């Protein structure tokens, strides 16, 4: 399903992506996606995403969200992923081919220059708005690309419960605090999930449907996803002179955290995930 594209300039809307585009970060994103894909699919189903629809995936990364949407829209639908990093697009395209999808295509562009074509039935995204200096401005322009009666459906984080749940574990809480402080110093918004309610209302949309999911576990997969965030943010943390010495040697950190969790006979969470959707008035 081809289309001719023009562009819509959104002004200043992006900053340097705090987590970067390394292969290690790509691997972490894929592991993270494996833990939360059911939550994203449930959001899309609740929002009415289904066969034959055209979906705009904002900040498509290595393609996980695009593939969830493509599964739901089927061969009669189309997903257009917007991503500014060429390496991420290459990884996404290889994964899409390997998974057998033929209804996804990616465009290398910044959210400053969103492709404009005939209306989309939905605009979606996951963990993208928190890194934008002006998410309201971006969503205003994105909403113009969604047809009347179409949907905006986004998933973002809330670190308030993350920090509260982790406070019982000393080393783990140090890790979470280091990540949280680095995100704040990099101008990311770790409470974007909760802020979506007000942003959607400012867009003139009906009050959105929202829910928060907090996946819990105590195996290595949960720990590694969060430690991977810390590794990706480490250069920024050091740039901002945030003390990481209290964490000890990074090579032994996973084992020490695992021991702490097992000794406490408890669980930790990946990230509290706020799912939000609303339908444009007809």
Buried (B, 14 or more C-beta within 10 A) or exposed (E): EEEEEEEBEBEEBBEEBBBBBEEEBBBBBBBBBEBBBEBBBBBBEBBBBBEEBBBBBBBBBBBBBBBBBBBBBEEEBBBBBBBBBEEBBEBBBEBBEEEEBEBBBBBEBBBBBBBBBEBBBBBBBBBBBBBBEBBBBBBBBBBEBBBEEBBBBBBBBBBBBBBEBBEEBEBBBBBBBBBBBBBBBBEBBBBBBBBBBEBBEEBEBEEBBBEBBBBEBBEEEBBBBBBBBBBBBBEBBEEEEBEBEEBEEEEEBEEBBBEBBEEBEBEBBBBBBBBBBBBBEE
